[in-house]
Amino acid sequence: MTEERSTNSHLSVAMTMDGVDETQTATGNTMTSSSSSDVQFYFRCAVVVIGVMGTAGNGLILYALVAAKQHKKHPLIVNQNALDLFASFFLVVSYAVQLCNIHYTGTLGYWLCITLHSELFAKCGLFGSRVNIAAIAVERYLKVVHSAWAKKKLRRWMICSAMAFAWLFGILFLTTIMFETSGFARWHMLRS
C-alpha cells in the first residue's frame, strides 16, 4: 500500500510538471510560463465574441420591441434589455482594450484604467440589471397577486422611477466603491 502511494505521488508530480513550460534564471527563480498568457489571450478573445453576441442579441430584442410597439406596454422589460445591451457593449470595449495591451500613463491613462480596464461600465450595467430584475419581480407580483390594488395605485411614474433607480444605483454604488478602492482619494490628496 505504501509502495502504491509512493508511485502515485511521484506520478502526479511528474504529470503536473510535464506540461509546464517554465524557464529558470541564473538565480534559480522561475518566470511565468508563456502558456498562461496564451490562456489569458484566448479567454479575452472568447469574452469579446460572447459580448458581441450579447450586444447583437439585446439590440435585436430592443428593435423587435420597438417595431412591434410593445415598448410602451412593458417599460421594465425594455429597460432590462437596455441595461444588458449597455453591459454587453462595454464588456466588448473593456476586453478589446485589454487585448491591445495598452500601457496607461498620465492622467488620461489613469482614467482609462479606472473606467475601461477595470470594466467599470460593464459592471454598472450588470449591477443595474440585477436591480431592474428585482423591480420586474415586484411589478409582476403586484399585478398578479394584488391586481385590484395595482390597477388603482400603480402609476407610470412609479415604474419610470424604478427604471431610473436601476441605472443610478448601479452607477453611483459601483463608482463609489471603485474610487474608494482604487486609491483615488490618495491620488487626489497628493495632487492638492
Contact map, one row per residue, 1 for C-alpha under 8 A:
111110000000000000000000000000000000000000000000000000000000000000000000000000000000000000000000000000000000000000000000000000000000000000000000000000000000000000000000000000000000000000000000
111111000000000000000000000000000000000000000000000000000000000000000000000000000000000000000000000000000000000000000000000000000000000000000000000000000000000000000000000000000000000000000000
111111100000000000000000000000000000000000000000000000000000000000000000000000000000000000000000000000000000000000000000000000000000000000000000000000000000000000000000000000000000000000000000
111111110000000000000000000000000000000000000000000000000000000000000000000000000000000000000000000000000000000000000000000000000000000000000000000000000000000000000000000000000000000000000000
111111111000000000000000000000000000000000000000000000000000000000000000000000000000000000000000000000000000000000000000000000000000000000000000000000000000000000000000000000000000000000000000
011111111100000000000000000000000000000000000000000000000000000000000000000000000000000000000000000000000000000000000000000000000000000000000000000000000000000000000000000000000000000000000000
001111111110000000000000000000000000000000000000000000000000000000000000000000000000000000000000000000000000000000000000000000000000000000000000000000000000000000000000000000000000000000000000
000111111111000000000000000000000000000000000000000000000000000000000000000000000000000000000000000000000000000000000000000000000000000000000000000000000000000000000000000000000000000000000000
000011111111100000000000000000000000000000000000000000000000000000000000000000000000000000000000000000000000000000000000000000000000000000000000000000000000000000000000000000000000000000000000
000001111111110000000000000000000000000000000000000000000000000000000000000000000000000000000000000000000000000000000000000000000000000000000000000000000000000000000000000000000000000000000000
000000111111111000000000000000000000000000000000000000000000000000000000000000000000000000000000000000000000000000000000000000000000000000000000000000000000000000000000000000000000000000000000
000000011111111100000000000000000000000000000000000000000000000000000000000000000000000000000000000000000000000000000000000000000000000000000000000000000000000000000000000000000000000000000000
000000001111111110000000000000000000000000000000000000000000000000000000000000000000000000000000000000000000000000000000000000000000000000000000000000000000000000000000000000000000000000000000
000000000111111111000000000000000000000000000000000000000000000000000000000000000000000000000000000000000000000000000000000000000000000000000000000000000000000000000000000000000000000000000000
000000000011111111100000000000000000000000000000000000000000000000000000000000000000000000000000000000000000000000000000000000000000000000000000000000000000000000000000000000000000000000000000
000000000001111111110000000000000000000000000000000000000000000000000000000000000000000000000000000000000000000000000000000000000000000000000000000000000000000000000000000000000000000000000000
000000000000111111110000000000000000000000000000000000000000000000000000000000000000000000000000000000000000000000000000000000000000000000000000000000000000000000000000000000000000000000000000
000000000000011111110000000000000000000000000000000000000000000000000000000000000000000000000000000000000000000000000000000000000000000000000000000000000000000000000000000000000000000000000000
000000000000001111111000000000000000000000000000000000000000000000000000000000000000000000000000000000000000000000000000000000000000000000000000000000000000000000000000000000000000000000000000
000000000000000111111100000000001010000000000000000000000000000000000000000000000000000000000000000000000000000000000000000000000000000000000000000000000000000000000000000000000000000000000000
000000000000000000111110000000001110000000000000000000000000000000000000000000000000000000000000000000000000000000000000000000000000000000000000000000000000000000000000000000000000000000000000
000000000000000000011111000001111000000000000000000000000000000000000000000000000000000000000000000000000000000000000000000000000000000000000000000000000000000000000000000000000000000000000000
000000000000000000001111100001111000000000000000000000000000000000000000000000000000000000000000000000000000000000000000000000000000000000000000000000000000000000000000000000000000000000000000
000000000000000000000111111111100000000000000000000000000000000000000000000000000000000000000000000000000000000000000000000000000000000000000000000000000000000000000000000000000000000000000000
000000000000000000000011111111100000000000000000000000000000000000000000000000000000000000000000000000000000000000000000000000000000000000000000000000000000000000000000000000000000000000000000
000000000000000000000001111110000000000000000000000000000000000000000000000000000000000000000000000000000000000000000000000000000000000000000000000000000000000000000000000000000000000000000000
000000000000000000000001111110000000000000000000000000000000000000000000000000000000000000000000000000000000000000000000000000000000000000000000000000000000000000000000000000000000000000000000
000000000000000000000001111111000000000000000000000000000000000000000000000000000000000000000000000000000000000000000000000000000000000000000000000000000000000000000000000000000000000000000000
000000000000000000000001111111100000000000000000000000000000000000000000000000000000000000000000000000000000000000000000000000000000000000000000000000000000000000000000000000000000000000000000
000000000000000000000111100111110000000000000000000000000000000000000000000000000000000000000000000000000000000000000000000000000000000000000000000000000000000000000000000000000000000000000000
000000000000000000000111100011111000000000000000000000000000000000000000000000000000000000000000000000000000000000000000000000000000000000000000000000000000000000000000000000000000000000000000
000000000000000000000110000001111101000000000000000000000000000000000000000000000000000000000000000000000000000000000000000000000000000000000000000000000000000000000000000000000000000000000000
000000000000000000011110000000111111100000000000000000000000000000000000000000000000000000000000000000000000000000000000000000000000000000000000000000000000000000000000000000000000000000000000
000000000000000000001000000000011111110000000000000000000000000000000000000000000000000000000000000000000000000000000000000000000000000000000000000000000000000000000000000000000000000000000000
000000000000000000011000000000001111111000000000000000000000000000000000000000000000000000000000000000000000000000000000000000000000000000000000000000000000000000000000000000000000000000000000
000000000000000000000000000000011111111100000000000000000000000000000000000000000000000000000000000000000000000000000000000000000000000000000000000000000000000000000000000000000000000000000000
000000000000000000000000000000001111111110000000000000000000000000000000000000000000000000000000000000000000000000000000000000000000000000000000000000000000000000000000000000000000000000000000
000000000000000000000000000000000111111111000000000000000000000000000000000000000000000000000000000000000000000000000000000000000000000000000000000000000000000000000000000000000000000000000000
000000000000000000000000000000000011111111100000000000000000000000000000000000000000000000000000000000000000000000000000000000000000000000000000000000000000000000000000000000000000000000000000
000000000000000000000000000000000001111111110000000000000000000000000000000000000000000000000000000000000000000000000000000000000000000000000000000000000000000000000000000000000000000000000000
000000000000000000000000000000000000111111111000000000000000000000000000000000000000000000000000001000000000000000000000000000000000000000000000000000000000000000000000000000000000000000000000
000000000000000000000000000000000000011111111100000000000000000000000000000000000000000000000000000000000000000000000000000000000000000000000000000000000000000000000000000000000000000000000000
000000000000000000000000000000000000001111111110000000000000000000000000000000000000000000000000000000000000000000000000000000000000000000000000000000000000000000000000000000000000000000000000
000000000000000000000000000000000000000111111111000000000000000000000000000000000000000000000011011000000000000000000000000000000000000000000000000000000000000000000000000000000000000000000000
000000000000000000000000000000000000000011111111100000000000000000000000000000000000000000000010001000000000000000000000000000000000000000000000000000000000000000000000000000000000000000000000
000000000000000000000000000000000000000001111111110000000000000000000000000000000000000000000000000000000000000000000000000000000000000000000000000000000000000000000000000000000000000000000000
000000000000000000000000000000000000000000111111111000000000000000000000000000000000000000110010000000000000000000000000000000000000000000000000000000000000000000000000000000000000000000000000
000000000000000000000000000000000000000000011111111100000000000000000000000000000000000000110011000000000000000000000000000000000000000000000000000000000000000000000000000000000000000000000000
000000000000000000000000000000000000000000001111111110000000000000000000000000000000000000010000000000000000000000000000000000000000000000000000000000000000000000000000000000000000000000000000
000000000000000000000000000000000000000000000111111111000000000000000000000000000000000000000000000000000000000000000000000000000000000000000000000000000000000000000000000000000000000000000000
000000000000000000000000000000000000000000000011111111100000000000000000000000000000000110110000000000000000000000000000000000000000000000000000000000000000000000000000000000000000000000000000
000000000000000000000000000000000000000000000001111111110000000000000000000000000000000110010000000000000000000000000000000000000000000000000000000000000000000000000000000000000000000000000000
000000000000000000000000000000000000000000000000111111111000000000000000000000000000000000000000000000000000000000000000000000000000000000000000000000000000000000000000000000000000000000000000
000000000000000000000000000000000000000000000000011111111100000000000000000000000001100100000000000000000000000000000000000000000000000000000000000000000000000000000000000000000000000000000000
000000000000000000000000000000000000000000000000001111111110000000000000000000000001110110000000000000000000000000000000000000000000000000000000000000000000000000000000000000000000000000000000
000000000000000000000000000000000000000000000000000111111111000000000000000000000000000000000000000000000000000000000000000000000000000000000000000000000000000000000000000000000000000000000000
000000000000000000000000000000000000000000000000000011111111100000000000000000000000000000000000000000000000000000000000000000000000000000000000000000000000000000000000000000000000000000000000
000000000000000000000000000000000000000000000000000001111111110000000000000000001101100000000000000000000000000000000000000000000000000000000000000000000000000000000000000000000000000000000000
000000000000000000000000000000000000000000000000000000111111111000000000000000001000100000000000000000000000000000000000000000000000000000000000000000000000000000000000000000000000000000000000
000000000000000000000000000000000000000000000000000000011111111100000000000000000000000000000000000000000000000000000000000000000000000000000000000000000000000000000000000000000000000000000000
000000000000000000000000000000000000000000000000000000001111111110000000000000001000000000000000000000000000000000000000000000000000000000000000000000000000000000000000000000000000000000000000
000000000000000000000000000000000000000000000000000000000111111111000000000001001100000000000000000000000000000000000000000000000000000000000000000000000000000000000000000000000000000000000000
000000000000000000000000000000000000000000000000000000000011111111100000000000000000000000000000000000000000000000000000000000000000000000000000000000000000000000000000000000000000000000000000
000000000000000000000000000000000000000000000000000000000001111111110000000000000000000000000000000000000000000000000000000000000000000000000000000000000000000000000000000000000000000000000000
000000000000000000000000000000000000000000000000000000000000111111111110000001000000000000000000000000000000000000000000000000000000000000000000000000000000000000000000000000000000000000000000
000000000000000000000000000000000000000000000000000000000000011111111110000000000000000000000000000000000000000000000000000000000000000000000000000000000000000000000000000000000000000000000000
000000000000000000000000000000000000000000000000000000000000001111111100000000000000000000000000000000000000000000000000000000000000000000000000000000000000000000000000000000000000000000000000
000000000000000000000000000000000000000000000000000000000000000111111110000000000000000000000000000000000000000000000000000000000000000000000000000000000000000000000000000000000000000000000000
000000000000000000000000000000000000000000000000000000000000000011111111000000000000000000000000000000000000000000000000000000000000000000000000000000000000000000000000000000000000000000000000
000000000000000000000000000000000000000000000000000000000000000011111111110000000000000000000000000000000000000000000000000000000000000000000000000000000000000000000000000000000000000000000000
000000000000000000000000000000000000000000000000000000000000000011011111111001000000000000000000000000000000000000000000000000000000000000000000000000000000000000000000000000000000000000000000
000000000000000000000000000000000000000000000000000000000000000000001111111000000000000000000000000000000000000000000000000000000000000000000000000000000000000000000000000000000000000000000000
000000000000000000000000000000000000000000000000000000000000000000000111111000000000000000000000000000000000000000000000000000000000000000000000000000000000000000000000000000000000000000000000
000000000000000000000000000000000000000000000000000000000000000000000111111111000000000000000000000000000000000000000000000000000000000000000000000000000000000000000000000000000000000000000000
000000000000000000000000000000000000000000000000000000000000000000000011111111100000000000000000000000000000000000000000000000000000000000000000000000000000001100000000000000000000000000000000
000000000000000000000000000000000000000000000000000000000000000000000000011111110000000000000000000000000000000000000000000000000001001100000000000000000000001000100000000000000000000000000000
000000000000000000000000000000000000000000000000000000000000000000000000011111111000000000000000000000000000000000000000000000000000000100000000000000000000000000000000000000000000000000000000
000000000000000000000000000000000000000000000000000000000000010010000010011111111100000000000000000000000000000000000000000000000000000000000000000000000000000000000000000000000000000000000000
000000000000000000000000000000000000000000000000000000000000000000000000001111111110000000000000000000000000000000000000000000000001000000000000000000000000000000100000000000000000000000000000
000000000000000000000000000000000000000000000000000000000000000000000000000111111111000000000000000000000000000000000000000000001001100000000000000000000000000000000000000000000000000000000000
000000000000000000000000000000000000000000000000000000000110110000000000000011111111100000000000000000000000000000000000000000000000000000000000000000000000000000000000000000000000000000000000
000000000000000000000000000000000000000000000000000000000100010000000000000001111111110000000000000000000000000000000000000000000000000000000000000000000000000000000000000000000000000000000000
000000000000000000000000000000000000000000000000000000000000000000000000000000111111111000000000000000000000000000000000000011011000000000000000000000000000000000000010000000000000000000000000
000000000000000000000000000000000000000000000000000001100100000000000000000000011111111100000000000000000000000000000000000011001000000000000000000000000000000000000000000000000000000000000000
000000000000000000000000000000000000000000000000000001100110000000000000000000001111111110000000000000000000000000000000000000000000000000000000000000000000000000000000000000000000000000000000
000000000000000000000000000000000000000000000000000000100000000000000000000000000111111111000000000000000000000000000000010010000000000000000000000000000000000000000000000000000000000000000000
000000000000000000000000000000000000000000000000000000000000000000000000000000000011111111100000000000000000000000000000111111000000000000000000000000000000000000000000000000000000000000000000
000000000000000000000000000000000000000000000000001101100000000000000000000000000001111111110000000000000000000000000000010000000000000000000000000000000000000000000000000000000000000000000000
000000000000000000000000000000000000000000000000001100100000000000000000000000000000111111111000000000000000000000000000010000000000000000000000000000000000000000000000000000000000000000000000
000000000000000000000000000000000000000000000000000000000000000000000000000000000000011111111100000000000000000000000010110000000000000000000000000000000000000000000000000000000000000000000000
000000000000000000000000000000000000000000000011001000000000000000000000000000000000001111111110000000000000000000000010110000000000000000000000000000000000000000000000000000000000000000000000
000000000000000000000000000000000000000000000011101100000000000000000000000000000000000111111111000000000000000000000000000000000000000000000000000000000000000000000000000000000000000000000000
000000000000000000000000000000000000000000000000000000000000000000000000000000000000000011111111100000000000000000010000000000000000000000000000000000000000000000000000000000000000000000000000
000000000000000000000000000000000000000000000000000000000000000000000000000000000000000001111111110000000000000000011110010000000000000000000000000000000000000000000000000000000000000000000000
000000000000000000000000000000000000000000011011000000000000000000000000000000000000000000111111111000000000000000001000000000000000000000000000000000000000000000000000000000000000000000000000
000000000000000000000000000000000000000000010001000000000000000000000000000000000000000000011111111100000000000000000000000000000000000000000000000000000000000000000000000000000000000000000000
000000000000000000000000000000000000000000000000000000000000000000000000000000000000000000001111111111000000000000011000000000000000000000000000000000000000000000000000000000000000000000000000
000000000000000000000000000000000000000000010000000000000000000000000000000000000000000000000111111111000000000000001000000000000000000000000000000000000000000000000000000000000000000000000000
000000000000000000000000000000000000000010011000000000000000000000000000000000000000000000000011111110000000000000000000000000000000000000000000000000000000000000000000000000000000000000000000
000000000000000000000000000000000000000000000000000000000000000000000000000000000000000000000001111111000000000000000000000000000000000000000000000000000000000000000000000000000000000000000000
000000000000000000000000000000000000000000000000000000000000000000000000000000000000000000000000111111100000000000000000000000000000000000000000000000000000000000000000000000000000000000000000
000000000000000000000000000000000000000000000000000000000000000000000000000000000000000000000000110111110000000000000000000000000000000000000000000000000000000000000000000000000000000000000000
000000000000000000000000000000000000000000000000000000000000000000000000000000000000000000000000000011111000100000000000000000000000000000000000000000000000000000000000000000000000000000000000
000000000000000000000000000000000000000000000000000000000000000000000000000000000000000000000000000001111101110110000000000000000000000000000000000000000000000000000000000000000000000000000000
000000000000000000000000000000000000000000000000000000000000000000000000000000000000000000000000000000111111110000000000000000000000000000000000000000000000000000000000000000000000000000000000
000000000000000000000000000000000000000000000000000000000000000000000000000000000000000000000000000000011111110000000000000000000000000000000000000000000000000000000000000000000000000000000000
000000000000000000000000000000000000000000000000000000000000000000000000000000000000000000000000000000001111111000000000000000000000000000000000000000000000000000000000000000000000000000000000
000000000000000000000000000000000000000000000000000000000000000000000000000000000000000000000000000000011111111100000000000000000000000000000000000000000000000000000000000000000000000000000000
000000000000000000000000000000000000000000000000000000000000000000000000000000000000000000000000000000111111111110000000000000000000000000000000000000000000000000000000000000000000000000000000
000000000000000000000000000000000000000000000000000000000000000000000000000000000000000000000000000000011111111111000000000000000000000000000000000000000000000000000000000000000000000000000000
000000000000000000000000000000000000000000000000000000000000000000000000000000000000000000000000000000000011111111100000000000000000000000000000000000000000000000000000000000000000000000000000
000000000000000000000000000000000000000000000000000000000000000000000000000000000000000000000000000000010001111111111000000000000000000000000000000000000000000000000000000000000000000000000000
000000000000000000000000000000000000000000000000000000000000000000000000000000000000000000000000000000010000111111111100000000000000000000000000000000000000000000000000000000000000000000000000
000000000000000000000000000000000000000000000000000000000000000000000000000000000000000000000000000000000000011111111101000000000000000000000000000000000000000000000000000000000100010000000000
000000000000000000000000000000000000000000000000000000000000000000000000000000000000000000000000000000000000001111111111100000000000000000000000000000000000000000000000000000000000000000000000
000000000000000000000000000000000000000000000000000000000000000000000000000000000000000000001100100000000000000111111111100000000000000000000000000000000000000000000000000000000000000000000000
000000000000000000000000000000000000000000000000000000000000000000000000000000000000000000000110110000000000000111111111000000000000000000000000000000000000000000000000000000000000000000000000
000000000000000000000000000000000000000000000000000000000000000000000000000000000000000000000100000000000000000011111111000000000000000000000000000000000000000000000000000000000000000000000000
000000000000000000000000000000000000000000000000000000000000000000000000000000000000000001100100000000000000000000111111111000000000000000000000000000000000000000000000000000000000000000000000
000000000000000000000000000000000000000000000000000000000000000000000000000000000000000000000000000000000000000001111111111100000000000000000000000000000000000000000000000001100100000000000000
000000000000000000000000000000000000000000000000000000000000000000000000000000000000001001100000000000000000000000110011111110000000000000000000000000000000000000000000001000000000000000000000
000000000000000000000000000000000000000000000000000000000000000000000000000000000000011111100100000000000000000000000011111111000000000000000000000000000000000000000000000000000000000000000000
000000000000000000000000000000000000000000000000000000000000000000000000000000000000001000000000000000000000000000000011111111100000000000000000000000000000000000000000000001000000000000000000
000000000000000000000000000000000000000000000000000000000000000000000000000000000000001000000000000000000000000000000001111111110000000000000000000000000000000000000010011001000000000000000000
000000000000000000000000000000000000000000000000000000000000000000000000000000000011011000000000000000000000000000000000111111111000000000000000000000000000000000000010011000000000000000000000
000000000000000000000000000000000000000000000000000000000000000000000000000000000011001000000000000000000000000000000000011111111100000000000000000000000000000000000000010000000000000000000000
000000000000000000000000000000000000000000000000000000000000000000000000000000000000000000000000000000000000000000000000001111111110000000000000000000000000000000000000010000000000000000000000
000000000000000000000000000000000000000000000000000000000000000000000000000000000010000000000000000000000000000000000000000111111111000000000000000000000000000000000111111000000000000000000000
000000000000000000000000000000000000000000000000000000000000000000000000000000010011000000000000000000000000000000000000000011111111100000000000000000000000000000000100000000000000000000000000
000000000000000000000000000000000000000000000000000000000000000000000000000000000000000000000000000000000000000000000000000001111111110000000000000000000000000000000000000000000000000000000000
000000000000000000000000000000000000000000000000000000000000000000000000000000000000000000000000000000000000000000000000000000111111111000000000000000000000000000000100010000000000000000000000
000000000000000000000000000000000000000000000000000000000000000000000000000100110000000000000000000000000000000000000000000000011111111100000000000000000000000001100100000000000000000000000000
000000000000000000000000000000000000000000000000000000000000000000000000000000010000000000000000000000000000000000000000000000001111111110000000000000000000000000000000000000000000000000000000
000000000000000000000000000000000000000000000000000000000000000000000000000000000000000000000000000000000000000000000000000000000111111111000000000000000000000000000000000000000000000000000000
000000000000000000000000000000000000000000000000000000000000000000000000000100000000000000000000000000000000000000000000000000000011111111100000000000000000000001000000000000000000000000000000
000000000000000000000000000000000000000000000000000000000000000000000000000110000000000000000000000000000000000000000000000000000001111111110000000000000000000000000000000000000000000000000000
000000000000000000000000000000000000000000000000000000000000000000000000000000000000000000000000000000000000000000000000000000000000111111111000000000000000000000000000000000000000000000000000
000000000000000000000000000000000000000000000000000000000000000000000000000000000000000000000000000000000000000000000000000000000000011111111100000000000000000000000000000000000000000000000000
000000000000000000000000000000000000000000000000000000000000000000000000000000000000000000000000000000000000000000000000000000000000001111111110000000000000000000000000000000000000000000000000
000000000000000000000000000000000000000000000000000000000000000000000000000000000000000000000000000000000000000000000000000000000000000111111111000000000000000000000000000000000000000000000000
000000000000000000000000000000000000000000000000000000000000000000000000000000000000000000000000000000000000000000000000000000000000000011111111110000000000000000000000000000000000000000000000
000000000000000000000000000000000000000000000000000000000000000000000000000000000000000000000000000000000000000000000000000000000000000001111111111011000000000000000000000000000000000000000000
000000000000000000000000000000000000000000000000000000000000000000000000000000000000000000000000000000000000000000000000000000000000000000111111111001100000000000000000000000000000000000000000
000000000000000000000000000000000000000000000000000000000000000000000000000000000000000000000000000000000000000000000000000000000000000000011111111000000000000000000000000000000000000000000000
000000000000000000000000000000000000000000000000000000000000000000000000000000000000000000000000000000000000000000000000000000000000000000001111111000000000000000000000000000000000000000000000
000000000000000000000000000000000000000000000000000000000000000000000000000000000000000000000000000000000000000000000000000000000000000000001111111111000000000000000000000000000000000000000000
000000000000000000000000000000000000000000000000000000000000000000000000000000000000000000000000000000000000000000000000000000000000000000000111111111100000000000000000000000000000000000000000
000000000000000000000000000000000000000000000000000000000000000000000000000000000000000000000000000000000000000000000000000000000000000000000000011111110000000000000000000000000000000000000000
000000000000000000000000000000000000000000000000000000000000000000000000000000000000000000000000000000000000000000000000000000000000000000000100011111111100000000000000000000000000000000000000
000000000000000000000000000000000000000000000000000000000000000000000000000000000000000000000000000000000000000000000000000000000000000000000110011111111100000000000000000000000000000000000000
000000000000000000000000000000000000000000000000000000000000000000000000000000000000000000000000000000000000000000000000000000000000000000000010001111111100000000000000000000000000000000000000
000000000000000000000000000000000000000000000000000000000000000000000000000000000000000000000000000000000000000000000000000000000000000000000000000111111100000000000000000000000000000000000000
000000000000000000000000000000000000000000000000000000000000000000000000000000000000000000000000000000000000000000000000000000000000000000000000000011111110000000000000000000000000000000000000
000000000000000000000000000000000000000000000000000000000000000000000000000000000000000000000000000000000000000000000000000000000000000000000000000011111111010000000000000000000000000000000000
000000000000000000000000000000000000000000000000000000000000000000000000000000000000000000000000000000000000000000000000000000000000000000000000000000001111111000000000000000000000000000000000
000000000000000000000000000000000000000000000000000000000000000000000000000000000000000000000000000000000000000000000000000000000000000000000000000000000111111100000000000000000000000000000000
000000000000000000000000000000000000000000000000000000000000000000000000000000000000000000000000000000000000000000000000000000000000000000000000000000000011111110000000000000000000000000000000
000000000000000000000000000000000000000000000000000000000000000000000000000000000000000000000000000000000000000000000000000000000000000000000000000000000111111111000000000000000000000000000000
000000000000000000000000000000000000000000000000000000000000000000000000001100000000000000000000000000000000000000000000000000000000000000000000000000000011111111100000000000000000000000000000
000000000000000000000000000000000000000000000000000000000000000000000000001000000000000000000000000000000000000000000000000000000000000000000000000000000001111111110000000000000000000000000000
000000000000000000000000000000000000000000000000000000000000000000000000000000000000000000000000000000000000000000000000000000000000000000000000000000000000111111111000000000000000000000000000
000000000000000000000000000000000000000000000000000000000000000000000000000000000000000000000000000000000000000000000000000000000001001000000000000000000000011111111100000000000000000000000000
000000000000000000000000000000000000000000000000000000000000000000000000000100100000000000000000000000000000000000000000000000000001000000000000000000000000001111111110000000000000000000000000
000000000000000000000000000000000000000000000000000000000000000000000000000000000000000000000000000000000000000000000000000000000000000000000000000000000000000111111111000000000000000000000000
000000000000000000000000000000000000000000000000000000000000000000000000000000000000000000000000000000000000000000000000000000000000000000000000000000000000000011111111100000000000000000000000
000000000000000000000000000000000000000000000000000000000000000000000000000000000000000000000000000000000000000000000000000000011011000000000000000000000000000001111111110000000000000000000000
000000000000000000000000000000000000000000000000000000000000000000000000000000000010000000000000000000000000000000000000000110010000000000000000000000000000000000111111111000000000000000000000
000000000000000000000000000000000000000000000000000000000000000000000000000000000000000000000000000000000000000000000000000000010000000000000000000000000000000000011111111100000000000000000000
000000000000000000000000000000000000000000000000000000000000000000000000000000000000000000000000000000000000000000000000000000010000000000000000000000000000000000001111111110000000000000000000
000000000000000000000000000000000000000000000000000000000000000000000000000000000000000000000000000000000000000000000000000111110010000000000000000000000000000000000111111111000000000000000000
000000000000000000000000000000000000000000000000000000000000000000000000000000000000000000000000000000000000000000000000100110010000000000000000000000000000000000000011111111100000000000000000
000000000000000000000000000000000000000000000000000000000000000000000000000000000000000000000000000000000000000000000000000000000000000000000000000000000000000000000001111111110000000000000000
000000000000000000000000000000000000000000000000000000000000000000000000000000000000000000000000000000000000000000000000000000000000000000000000000000000000000000000000111111111000000000000000
000000000000000000000000000000000000000000000000000000000000000000000000000000000000000000000000000000000000000000000001001100000000000000000000000000000000000000000000011111111100000000000000
000000000000000000000000000000000000000000000000000000000000000000000000000000000000000000000000000000000000000000000001000000000000000000000000000000000000000000000000001111111110000000000000
000000000000000000000000000000000000000000000000000000000000000000000000000000000000000000000000000000000000000000000000000000000000000000000000000000000000000000000000000111111111000000000000
000000000000000000000000000000000000000000000000000000000000000000000000000000000000000000000000000000000000000000000000000000000000000000000000000000000000000000000000000011111111100000000000
000000000000000000000000000000000000000000000000000000000000000000000000000000000000000000000000000000000000000001000001000000000000000000000000000000000000000000000000000001111111110000000000
000000000000000000000000000000000000000000000000000000000000000000000000000000000000000000000000000000000000000000000000000000000000000000000000000000000000000000000000000000111111111110000000
000000000000000000000000000000000000000000000000000000000000000000000000000000000000000000000000000000000000000000000000000000000000000000000000000000000000000000000000000000011111111110000000
000000000000000000000000000000000000000000000000000000000000000000000000000000000000000000000000000000000000000000000000000000000000000000000000000000000000000000000000000000001111111100000000
000000000000000000000000000000000000000000000000000000000000000000000000000000000000000000000000000000000000000001000000000000000000000000000000000000000000000000000000000000000111111100000000
000000000000000000000000000000000000000000000000000000000000000000000000000000000000000000000000000000000000000000000000000000000000000000000000000000000000000000000000000000000011111111100000
000000000000000000000000000000000000000000000000000000000000000000000000000000000000000000000000000000000000000000000000000000000000000000000000000000000000000000000000000000000011111111110000
000000000000000000000000000000000000000000000000000000000000000000000000000000000000000000000000000000000000000000000000000000000000000000000000000000000000000000000000000000000011001111111000
000000000000000000000000000000000000000000000000000000000000000000000000000000000000000000000000000000000000000000000000000000000000000000000000000000000000000000000000000000000000001111111100
000000000000000000000000000000000000000000000000000000000000000000000000000000000000000000000000000000000000000000000000000000000000000000000000000000000000000000000000000000000000001111111110
000000000000000000000000000000000000000000000000000000000000000000000000000000000000000000000000000000000000000000000000000000000000000000000000000000000000000000000000000000000000000111111111
000000000000000000000000000000000000000000000000000000000000000000000000000000000000000000000000000000000000000000000000000000000000000000000000000000000000000000000000000000000000000011111111
000000000000000000000000000000000000000000000000000000000000000000000000000000000000000000000000000000000000000000000000000000000000000000000000000000000000000000000000000000000000000001111111
000000000000000000000000000000000000000000000000000000000000000000000000000000000000000000000000000000000000000000000000000000000000000000000000000000000000000000000000000000000000000000111111
000000000000000000000000000000000000000000000000000000000000000000000000000000000000000000000000000000000000000000000000000000000000000000000000000000000000000000000000000000000000000000011111
